Amino acid sequence: MQQLGVEAQPYRLRDYLWLEMARWLREEEPSFAGLDPEVAQDLAGELTSVRFAIDSSGRTVIESKDAMKKRRLRSCDLADSLAATFFTTGVIGKGAAIFEIVRRQAEARKVATAG
């Protein structure tokens, strides 16, 4: 995977999934127009708030949830769900699975906050 002209080598599975998701977002430029506007805004916020670093072995490491908590950010559950869709093939087809997972996450969050 190319990132800034350098071959990105992930450290863990989560790092690999996030790098694949970033590549897909960058190259395919998907539209999230079909999502509830609040969910789309939450997803965009999560996707842009996570940091990454290069470790001493040159591997790309996505910021941990603990590090995000220290920065007073909430957990990036929507973005992690989106990244998880890249697990089986590393490539997303038409994207139906993405919208279903994000929709379910949003519904669960609404139920949790309403109760």
LUMPA-795682 format. One record per atom (N, C-alpha, C, O): atom name; y, x, z; residue number from 1. Coordinates in pm, whole numbers, plus 50000, padded with zeros to 5 digits. Each point is the difference from the previous one (the first is absolute). Layout:
# LUMPA-795682
+------+-------+-------+-------+-----+
| site | north |  east |    up | pos |
+------+-------+-------+-------+-----+
|   CA |     Y |     X |     Z | NUM |
...
+------+-------+-------+-------+-----+
This chain:
# LUMPA-795682
+------+-------+-------+-------+-----+
| site | north |  east |    up | pos |
+------+-------+-------+-------+-----+
|    N | 49882 | 50084 | 50000 |   1 |
|   CA | 50118 | 49916 | 50000 |   1 |
|    C | 50124 | 50088 | 50000 |   1 |
|    O | 50008 | 50096 | 50077 |   1 |
|    N | 50086 | 49875 | 49839 |   2 |
|   CA | 50123 | 50077 | 49993 |   2 |
|    C | 50104 | 49941 | 50095 |   2 |
|    O | 50020 | 49879 | 50004 |   2 |
|    N | 50043 | 50207 | 50072 |   3 |
|   CA | 50110 | 49959 | 50086 |   3 |
|    C | 50104 | 50110 | 49995 |   3 |
|    O | 49976 | 50112 | 50043 |   3 |
|    N | 50139 | 49855 | 49904 |   4 |
|   CA | 50109 | 50097 | 49988 |   4 |
|    C | 49956 | 50126 | 49927 |   4 |
|    O | 50042 | 50111 | 50034 |   4 |
|    N | 49874 | 49872 | 49864 |   5 |
|   CA | 49957 | 50113 | 49920 |   5 |
|    C | 49892 | 50086 | 50064 |   5 |
|    O | 49965 | 50104 | 49946 |   5 |
|    N | 49982 | 49854 | 50169 |   6 |
|   CA | 49898 | 50075 | 50071 |   6 |
|    C | 49880 | 49909 | 50019 |   6 |
|    O | 50014 | 49880 | 50024 |   6 |
|    N | 49867 | 50177 | 49966 |   7 |
|   CA | 49878 | 49923 | 50023 |   7 |
|    C | 49991 | 49966 | 50149 |   7 |
|    O | 49985 | 50091 | 50082 |   7 |
|    N | 50023 | 49782 | 49955 |   8 |
|   CA | 49994 | 49958 | 50138 |   8 |
|    C | 49856 | 49996 | 50047 |   8 |
|    O | 49915 | 49937 | 49936 |   8 |
|    N | 50056 | 50128 | 50176 |   9 |
|   CA | 49868 | 50001 | 50059 |   9 |
|    C | 50008 | 49928 | 50134 |   9 |
|    O | 50061 | 50051 | 50094 |   9 |
|    N | 49878 | 49832 | 49917 |  10 |
|   CA | 50007 | 49926 | 50126 |  10 |
|    C | 49914 | 50064 | 50108 |  10 |
|    O | 49904 | 50071 | 49971 |  10 |
|    N | 50131 | 49903 | 50154 |  11 |
|   CA | 49927 | 50053 | 50114 |  11 |
|    C | 49890 | 49903 | 50044 |  11 |
|    O | 49884 | 50040 | 50014 |  11 |
|    N | 50151 | 49834 | 50006 |  12 |
|   CA | 49905 | 49897 | 50044 |  12 |
|    C | 49993 | 49889 | 49896 |  12 |
|    O | 50075 | 49998 | 49902 |  12 |
|    N | 49832 | 49909 | 50121 |  13 |
|   CA | 49985 | 49886 | 49910 |  13 |
|    C | 50130 | 49919 | 49994 |  13 |
|    O | 50041 | 49959 | 49892 |  13 |
|    N | 50023 | 50019 | 50221 |  14 |
|   CA | 50126 | 49924 | 50000 |  14 |
|    C | 50104 | 50069 | 49913 |  14 |
|    O | 50075 | 49934 | 49927 |  14 |
|    N | 49930 | 50198 | 50080 |  15 |
|   CA | 50095 | 50075 | 49918 |  15 |
|    C | 49969 | 49981 | 49852 |  15 |
|    O | 50090 | 49979 | 49919 |  15 |
|    N | 49782 | 50027 | 50045 |  16 |
|   CA | 49958 | 49979 | 49861 |  16 |
|    C | 50041 | 49862 | 49953 |  16 |
|    O | 50055 | 49985 | 49891 |  16 |
|    N | 49918 | 49913 | 50191 |  17 |
|   CA | 50032 | 49862 | 49960 |  17 |
|    C | 50150 | 49981 | 49980 |  17 |
|    O | 50043 | 49934 | 49906 |  17 |
|    N | 50037 | 50124 | 50183 |  18 |
|   CA | 50145 | 49988 | 49987 |  18 |
|    C | 50050 | 50074 | 49877 |  18 |
|    O | 50092 | 49952 | 49932 |  18 |
|    N | 49850 | 50163 | 50037 |  19 |
|   CA | 50041 | 50073 | 49880 |  19 |
|    C | 49962 | 49923 | 49874 |  19 |
|    O | 50077 | 49998 | 49903 |  19 |
|    N | 49806 | 49940 | 50097 |  20 |
|   CA | 49960 | 49918 | 49885 |  20 |
|    C | 50093 | 49881 | 49985 |  20 |
|    O | 50039 | 49965 | 49888 |  20 |
|    N | 49995 | 49973 | 50224 |  21 |
|   CA | 50091 | 49885 | 49996 |  21 |
|    C | 50137 | 50044 | 49948 |  21 |
|    O | 50061 | 49931 | 49919 |  21 |
|    N | 49987 | 50183 | 50127 |  22 |
|   CA | 50130 | 50050 | 49955 |  22 |
|    C | 49999 | 50027 | 49850 |  22 |
|    O | 50096 | 49969 | 49929 |  22 |
|    N | 49795 | 50089 | 50023 |  23 |
|   CA | 49986 | 50026 | 49856 |  23 |
|    C | 50004 | 49869 | 49923 |  23 |
|    O | 50069 | 49989 | 49899 |  23 |
|    N | 49856 | 49912 | 50149 |  24 |
|   CA | 49995 | 49869 | 49934 |  24 |
|    C | 50139 | 49934 | 49998 |  24 |
|    O | 50042 | 49947 | 49898 |  24 |
|    N | 50026 | 50056 | 50214 |  25 |
|   CA | 50135 | 49942 | 50007 |  25 |
|    C | 50096 | 50071 | 49905 |  25 |
|    O | 50080 | 49935 | 49933 |  25 |
|    N | 49910 | 50196 | 50061 |  26 |
|   CA | 50088 | 50079 | 49916 |  26 |
|    C | 49970 | 49979 | 49851 |  26 |
|    O | 50092 | 49982 | 49920 |  26 |
|    N | 49780 | 50021 | 50044 |  27 |
|   CA | 49963 | 49995 | 49859 |  27 |
|    C | 49993 | 49858 | 49943 |  27 |
|    O | 50040 | 49977 | 49886 |  27 |
|    N | 49911 | 49930 | 50192 |  28 |
|   CA | 49981 | 49864 | 49949 |  28 |
|    C | 50119 | 49909 | 50027 |  28 |
|    O | 50014 | 49896 | 49934 |  28 |
|    N | 50070 | 50141 | 50161 |  29 |
|   CA | 50117 | 49921 | 50036 |  29 |
|    C | 49967 | 49851 | 50013 |  29 |
|    O | 50055 | 49918 | 49927 |  29 |
|    N | 49855 | 50047 | 50167 |  30 |
|   CA | 49959 | 49860 | 50015 |  30 |
|    C | 50113 | 49913 | 50052 |  30 |
|    O | 50095 | 50049 | 50062 |  30 |
|    N | 49895 | 49824 | 49912 |  31 |
|   CA | 50097 | 49903 | 50049 |  31 |
|    C | 49940 | 49926 | 50119 |  31 |
|    O | 49885 | 49956 | 49994 |  31 |
|    N | 50191 | 50031 | 50110 |  32 |
|   CA | 49957 | 49924 | 50116 |  32 |
|    C | 50077 | 49869 | 50009 |  32 |
|    O | 50016 | 49943 | 50107 |  32 |
|    N | 50033 | 50010 | 49778 |  33 |
|   CA | 50082 | 49880 | 49993 |  33 |
|    C | 49924 | 49876 | 50045 |  33 |
|    O | 50062 | 49903 | 50045 |  33 |
|    N | 49805 | 50097 | 49946 |  34 |
|   CA | 49921 | 49883 | 50039 |  34 |
|    C | 49982 | 49986 | 50150 |  34 |
|    O | 49949 | 49899 | 50047 |  34 |
|    N | 50092 | 50201 | 50028 |  35 |
|   CA | 49987 | 49995 | 50146 |  35 |
|    C | 50114 | 49924 | 50063 |  35 |
|    O | 50108 | 49987 | 49943 |  35 |
|    N | 49867 | 49961 | 50176 |  36 |
|   CA | 50105 | 49943 | 50082 |  36 |
|    C | 50108 | 50108 | 50017 |  36 |
|    O | 49966 | 50114 | 50030 |  36 |
|    N | 50161 | 49853 | 49952 |  37 |
|   CA | 50106 | 50102 | 50007 |  37 |
|    C | 50000 | 50080 | 50131 |  37 |
|    O | 50026 | 50120 | 49999 |  37 |
|    N | 49944 | 49814 | 50112 |  38 |
|   CA | 49997 | 50072 | 50128 |  38 |
|    C | 49886 | 50101 | 50003 |  38 |
|    O | 50017 | 50111 | 50050 |  38 |
|    N | 49867 | 49850 | 49897 |  39 |
|   CA | 49885 | 50089 | 49996 |  39 |
|    C | 50029 | 50118 | 49906 |  39 |
|    O | 49969 | 50114 | 50032 |  39 |
|    N | 50090 | 49856 | 49852 |  40 |
|   CA | 50035 | 50106 | 49905 |  40 |
|    C | 50097 | 50099 | 50063 |  40 |
|    O | 49988 | 50121 | 49980 |  40 |
|    N | 50109 | 49829 | 50097 |  41 |
|   CA | 50097 | 50087 | 50065 |  41 |
|    C | 49931 | 50085 | 50108 |  41 |
|    O | 50028 | 50119 | 50014 |  41 |
|    N | 49881 | 49819 | 50063 |  42 |
|   CA | 49926 | 50075 | 50102 |  42 |
|    C | 49915 | 50110 | 49935 |  42 |
|    O | 49998 | 50113 | 50049 |  42 |
|    N | 49934 | 49853 | 49843 |  43 |
|   CA | 49916 | 50098 | 49930 |  43 |
|    C | 50085 | 50115 | 49947 |  43 |
|    O | 49963 | 50116 | 50015 |  43 |
|    N | 50148 | 49852 | 49924 |  44 |
|   CA | 50089 | 50105 | 49947 |  44 |
|    C | 50048 | 50091 | 50114 |  44 |
|    O | 50006 | 50122 | 49983 |  44 |
|    N | 50028 | 49820 | 50131 |  45 |
|   CA | 50044 | 50079 | 50114 |  45 |
|    C | 49891 | 50093 | 50050 |  45 |
|    O | 50026 | 50116 | 50032 |  45 |
|    N | 49852 | 49832 | 49975 |  46 |
|   CA | 49889 | 50083 | 50046 |  46 |
|    C | 49971 | 50112 | 49902 |  46 |
|    O | 49976 | 50114 | 50040 |  46 |
|    N | 50027 | 49856 | 49831 |  47 |
|   CA | 49970 | 50101 | 49898 |  47 |
|    C | 50101 | 50113 | 50000 |  47 |
|    O | 49966 | 50114 | 49970 |  47 |
|    N | 50158 | 49856 | 50063 |  48 |
|   CA | 50104 | 50102 | 49994 |  48 |
|    C | 50027 | 50069 | 50134 |  48 |
|    O | 50075 | 50098 | 50003 |  48 |
|    N | 49867 | 49854 | 50106 |  49 |
|   CA | 50029 | 50060 | 50130 |  49 |
|    C | 49902 | 50109 | 50041 |  49 |
|    O | 50030 | 50081 | 50088 |  49 |
|    N | 49853 | 49922 | 49850 |  50 |
|   CA | 49898 | 50098 | 50038 |  50 |
|    C | 50033 | 50135 | 49939 |  50 |
|    O | 50032 | 50010 | 49882 |  50 |
|    N | 49961 | 50093 | 50199 |  51 |
|   CA | 50027 | 50137 | 49956 |  51 |
|    C | 49871 | 50072 | 49965 |  51 |
|    O | 49891 | 49955 | 50038 |  51 |
|    N | 50120 | 50154 | 49892 |  52 |
|   CA | 49884 | 50084 | 49973 |  52 |
|    C | 50041 | 50145 | 50018 |  52 |
|    O | 50118 | 50034 | 49998 |  52 |
|    N | 49781 | 50050 | 50020 |  53 |
|   CA | 50025 | 50142 | 50017 |  53 |
|    C | 49888 | 50077 | 49931 |  53 |
|    O | 49896 | 49944 | 49966 |  53 |
|    N | 50128 | 50182 | 50014 |  54 |
|   CA | 49899 | 50091 | 49946 |  54 |
|    C | 49957 | 50089 | 50117 |  54 |
|    O | 50083 | 50066 | 50061 |  54 |
|    N | 49786 | 49935 | 49969 |  55 |
|   CA | 49953 | 50082 | 50112 |  55 |
|    C | 49987 | 50147 | 49959 |  55 |
|    O | 50027 | 50035 | 49886 |  55 |
|    N | 49930 | 50049 | 50207 |  56 |
|   CA | 49994 | 50144 | 49975 |  56 |
|    C | 49897 | 50037 | 49893 |  56 |
|    O | 50004 | 50110 | 49946 |  56 |
|    N | 49904 | 49799 | 50024 |  57 |
|   CA | 49901 | 50023 | 49894 |  57 |
|    C | 50043 | 49941 | 49867 |  57 |
|    O | 49925 | 50003 | 49902 |  57 |
|    N | 50197 | 49943 | 50093 |  58 |
|   CA | 50052 | 49943 | 49876 |  58 |
|    C | 49955 | 49858 | 49972 |  58 |
|    O | 50017 | 49951 | 49888 |  58 |
|    N | 49927 | 49982 | 50212 |  59 |
|   CA | 49954 | 49863 | 49982 |  59 |
|    C | 50110 | 49901 | 50038 |  59 |
|    O | 50078 | 50025 | 50091 |  59 |
|    N | 49926 | 49864 | 49837 |  60 |
|   CA | 50096 | 49895 | 50029 |  60 |
|    C | 49950 | 49915 | 50115 |  60 |
|    O | 49887 | 49951 | 49998 |  60 |
|    N | 50197 | 50031 | 50103 |  61 |
|   CA | 49966 | 49921 | 50118 |  61 |
|    C | 50102 | 49888 | 50014 |  61 |
|    O | 50120 | 50025 | 50011 |  61 |
|    N | 49831 | 49852 | 49989 |  62 |
|   CA | 50086 | 49883 | 50019 |  62 |
|    C | 50026 | 49985 | 50150 |  62 |
|    O | 49910 | 50022 | 50081 |  62 |
|    N | 50210 | 49940 | 49955 |  63 |
|   CA | 50039 | 49983 | 50140 |  63 |
|    C | 49904 | 49907 | 50073 |  63 |
|    O | 49964 | 49894 | 49948 |  63 |
|    N | 49997 | 50144 | 50171 |  64 |
|   CA | 49909 | 49918 | 50080 |  64 |
|    C | 50076 | 49882 | 50061 |  64 |
|    O | 50122 | 49999 | 50009 |  64 |
|    N | 49801 | 49901 | 50031 |  65 |
|   CA | 50061 | 49884 | 50064 |  65 |
|    C | 50063 | 50038 | 50134 |  65 |
|    O | 50102 | 49943 | 50039 |  65 |
|    N | 49838 | 50153 | 50031 |  66 |
|   CA | 50059 | 50047 | 50125 |  66 |
|    C | 50136 | 50063 | 49976 |  66 |
|    O | 50095 | 49976 | 50076 |  66 |
|    N | 49916 | 50104 | 49819 |  67 |
|   CA | 50129 | 50063 | 49968 |  67 |
|    C | 50103 | 49893 | 49962 |  67 |
|    O | 50118 | 50012 | 50032 |  67 |
|    N | 49836 | 49885 | 49899 |  68 |
|   CA | 50092 | 49891 | 49965 |  68 |
|    C | 50050 | 49928 | 50125 |  68 |
|    O | 50117 | 49965 | 50009 |  68 |
|    N | 49793 | 50014 | 50088 |  69 |
|   CA | 50040 | 49936 | 50126 |  69 |
|    C | 50107 | 50081 | 50070 |  69 |
|    O | 50095 | 49945 | 50056 |  69 |
|    N | 49889 | 50188 | 49943 |  70 |
|   CA | 50099 | 50087 | 50064 |  70 |
|    C | 50136 | 49987 | 49934 |  70 |
|    O | 50103 | 50020 | 50064 |  70 |
|    N | 49897 | 49946 | 49806 |  71 |
|   CA | 50127 | 49977 | 49929 |  71 |
|    C | 50045 | 49855 | 50013 |  71 |
|    O | 50097 | 49957 | 49936 |  71 |
|    N | 49832 | 49967 | 50148 |  72 |
|   CA | 50031 | 49860 | 50028 |  72 |
|    C | 49984 | 49909 | 49879 |  72 |
|    O | 50073 | 49902 | 49984 |  72 |
|    N | 49831 | 50132 | 49932 |  73 |
|   CA | 49966 | 49916 | 49886 |  73 |
|    C | 49875 | 49920 | 50035 |  73 |
|    O | 49916 | 50045 | 50077 |  73 |
|    N | 50073 | 49838 | 49866 |  74 |
|   CA | 49880 | 49922 | 50024 |  74 |
|    C | 49887 | 50049 | 49909 |  74 |
|    O | 50022 | 50075 | 49905 |  74 |
|    N | 49860 | 49882 | 50127 |  75 |
|   CA | 49882 | 50040 | 49923 |  75 |
|    C | 50013 | 49951 | 49856 |  75 |
|    O | 50052 | 49891 | 49975 |  75 |
|    N | 49901 | 50188 | 49932 |  76 |
|   CA | 50013 | 49966 | 49858 |  76 |
|    C | 49873 | 49931 | 49950 |  76 |
|    O | 49932 | 50049 | 49910 |  76 |
|    N | 50036 | 49837 | 50149 |  77 |
|   CA | 49877 | 49928 | 49968 |  77 |
|    C | 49995 | 49950 | 49857 |  77 |
|    O | 49896 | 50009 | 49935 |  77 |
|    N | 50215 | 49939 | 50014 |  78 |
|   CA | 50001 | 49951 | 49862 |  78 |
|    C | 49977 | 50115 | 49901 |  78 |
|    O | 49919 | 49988 | 49908 |  78 |
|    N | 50151 | 50121 | 50112 |  79 |
|   CA | 49985 | 50115 | 49910 |  79 |
|    C | 49861 | 50062 | 50012 |  79 |
|    O | 49942 | 50041 | 49899 |  79 |
|    N | 50004 | 49965 | 50222 |  80 |
|   CA | 49863 | 50051 | 50017 |  80 |
|    C | 49899 | 49908 | 49930 |  80 |
|    O | 49902 | 50048 | 49942 |  80 |
|    N | 50122 | 49822 | 50064 |  81 |
|   CA | 49911 | 49906 | 49930 |  81 |
|    C | 50006 | 50021 | 49850 |  81 |
|    O | 49897 | 49998 | 49932 |  81 |
|    N | 50222 | 50023 | 50018 |  82 |
|   CA | 50014 | 50027 | 49857 |  82 |
|    C | 49929 | 50130 | 49964 |  82 |
|    O | 49929 | 50006 | 49900 |  82 |
|    N | 50088 | 50098 | 50180 |  83 |
|   CA | 49935 | 50128 | 49974 |  83 |
|    C | 49848 | 49987 | 50004 |  83 |
|    O | 49930 | 50067 | 49924 |  83 |
|    N | 50019 | 49848 | 50163 |  84 |
|   CA | 49855 | 49982 | 50013 |  84 |
|    C | 49938 | 49946 | 49872 |  84 |
|    O | 49881 | 50020 | 49976 |  84 |
|    N | 50197 | 49912 | 49942 |  85 |
|   CA | 49944 | 49946 | 49875 |  85 |
|    C | 49962 | 50110 | 49902 |  85 |
|    O | 49931 | 49973 | 49902 |  85 |
|    N | 50113 | 50148 | 50122 |  86 |
|   CA | 49967 | 50112 | 49912 |  86 |
|    C | 49871 | 50070 | 50040 |  86 |
|    O | 49960 | 50098 | 49936 |  86 |
|    N | 49975 | 49855 | 50169 |  87 |
|   CA | 49882 | 50068 | 50052 |  87 |
|    C | 49883 | 50004 | 49903 |  87 |
|    O | 49941 | 50106 | 49981 |  87 |
|    N | 50023 | 49783 | 49957 |  88 |
|   CA | 49876 | 49997 | 49923 |  88 |
|    C | 50009 | 50075 | 49869 |  88 |
|    O | 49905 | 50069 | 49961 |  88 |
|    N | 50206 | 49919 | 49969 |  89 |
|   CA | 50007 | 50062 | 49869 |  89 |
|    C | 50111 | 50103 | 49987 |  89 |
|    O | 49998 | 50083 | 49909 |  89 |
|    N | 50099 | 49914 | 50182 |  90 |
|   CA | 50114 | 50090 | 49987 |  90 |
|    C | 50100 | 49950 | 49898 |  90 |
|    O | 50106 | 50061 | 49983 |  90 |
|    N | 49863 | 49830 | 49949 |  91 |
|   CA | 50090 | 49944 | 49900 |  91 |
|    C | 49999 | 49849 | 50016 |  91 |
|    O | 49895 | 49939 | 50020 |  91 |
|    N | 50221 | 50002 | 49973 |  92 |
|   CA | 50011 | 49855 | 50009 |  92 |
|    C | 49997 | 49940 | 49861 |  92 |
|    O | 50062 | 50052 | 49907 |  92 |
|    N | 49866 | 49839 | 50081 |  93 |
|   CA | 49994 | 49928 | 49872 |  93 |
|    C | 50123 | 49915 | 49983 |  93 |
|    O | 50111 | 50052 | 49987 |  93 |
|    N | 49872 | 49820 | 50012 |  94 |
|   CA | 50111 | 49908 | 49977 |  94 |
|    C | 50083 | 49974 | 50124 |  94 |
|    O | 50110 | 49945 | 49990 |  94 |
|    N | 49841 | 50092 | 50126 |  95 |
|   CA | 50081 | 49988 | 50122 |  95 |
|    C | 49977 | 49874 | 50081 |  95 |
|    O | 50069 | 49980 | 50100 |  95 |
|    N | 49837 | 49934 | 49861 |  96 |
|   CA | 49977 | 49877 | 50074 |  96 |
|    C | 49960 | 50028 | 50143 |  96 |
|    O | 50042 | 49929 | 50092 |  96 |
|    N | 49877 | 50173 | 49929 |  97 |
|   CA | 49954 | 50033 | 50135 |  97 |
|    C | 50117 | 50039 | 50090 |  97 |
|    O | 50001 | 49968 | 50119 |  97 |
|    N | 50094 | 50098 | 49826 |  98 |
|   CA | 50117 | 50042 | 50076 |  98 |
|    C | 50073 | 49880 | 50057 |  98 |
|    O | 50028 | 49993 | 50120 |  98 |
|    N | 50002 | 49913 | 49793 |  99 |
|   CA | 50078 | 49885 | 50044 |  99 |
|    C | 49923 | 49916 | 50101 |  99 |
|    O | 50061 | 49944 | 50092 |  99 |
|    N | 49808 | 50045 | 49894 | 100 |
|   CA | 49919 | 49924 | 50096 | 100 |
|    C | 50002 | 50067 | 50137 | 100 |
|    O | 50015 | 49931 | 50101 | 100 |
|    N | 49970 | 50199 | 49904 | 101 |
|   CA | 50001 | 50071 | 50128 | 101 |
|    C | 50138 | 49991 | 50066 | 101 |
|    O | 50009 | 49974 | 50120 | 101 |
|    N | 50095 | 50045 | 49803 | 102 |
|   CA | 50135 | 49992 | 50056 | 102 |
|    C | 50029 | 49858 | 50048 | 102 |
|    O | 50062 | 49982 | 50105 | 102 |
|    N | 49893 | 49919 | 49820 | 103 |
|   CA | 50021 | 49860 | 50039 | 103 |
|    C | 49930 | 49971 | 50132 | 103 |
|    O | 50058 | 49938 | 50089 | 103 |
|    N | 49818 | 50107 | 49926 | 104 |
|   CA | 49925 | 49977 | 50123 | 104 |
|    C | 50066 | 50070 | 50119 | 104 |
|    O | 50008 | 49943 | 50109 | 104 |
|    N | 50039 | 50177 | 49870 | 105 |
|   CA | 50068 | 50073 | 50107 | 105 |
|    C | 50127 | 49926 | 50044 | 105 |
|    O | 50027 | 49989 | 50119 | 105 |
|    N | 50048 | 49961 | 49785 | 106 |
|   CA | 50123 | 49928 | 50030 | 106 |
|    C | 49970 | 49871 | 50077 | 106 |
|    O | 50071 | 49967 | 50096 | 106 |
|    N | 49826 | 49961 | 49864 | 107 |
|   CA | 49962 | 49878 | 50070 | 107 |
|    C | 49957 | 50030 | 50143 | 107 |
|    O | 50037 | 49928 | 50093 | 107 |
|    N | 49885 | 50177 | 49924 | 108 |
|   CA | 49954 | 50038 | 50134 | 108 |
|    C | 50119 | 50038 | 50089 | 108 |
|    O | 50003 | 49967 | 50118 | 108 |
|    N | 50093 | 50102 | 49823 | 109 |
|   CA | 50118 | 50040 | 50078 | 109 |
|    C | 50082 | 49878 | 50041 | 109 |
|    O | 50050 | 49994 | 50112 | 109 |
|    N | 49965 | 49910 | 49797 | 110 |
|   CA | 50075 | 49878 | 50031 | 110 |
|    C | 49931 | 49921 | 50112 | 110 |
|    O | 50067 | 49949 | 50090 | 110 |
|    N | 49800 | 50040 | 49905 | 111 |
|   CA | 49925 | 49930 | 50103 | 111 |
|    C | 50016 | 50071 | 50134 | 111 |
|    O | 50019 | 49935 | 50103 | 111 |
|    N | 49974 | 50197 | 49896 | 112 |
|   CA | 50012 | 50078 | 50123 | 112 |
|    C | 50138 | 49984 | 50065 | 112 |
|    O | 50012 | 49990 | 50122 | 112 |
|    N | 50092 | 50008 | 49795 | 113 |
|   CA | 50135 | 49988 | 50056 | 113 |
|    C | 50035 | 49856 | 50037 | 113 |
|    O | 50087 | 49978 | 50084 | 113 |
|    N | 49847 | 49925 | 49856 | 114 |
|   CA | 50026 | 49859 | 50030 | 114 |
|    C | 49935 | 49957 | 50130 | 114 |
|    O | 50047 | 49908 | 50068 | 114 |
|    N | 49842 | 50160 | 49968 | 115 |
|   CA | 49921 | 49960 | 50119 | 115 |
|    C | 50052 | 50056 | 50122 | 115 |
|    O | 49945 | 49977 | 50107 | 115 |
+------+-------+-------+-------+-----+
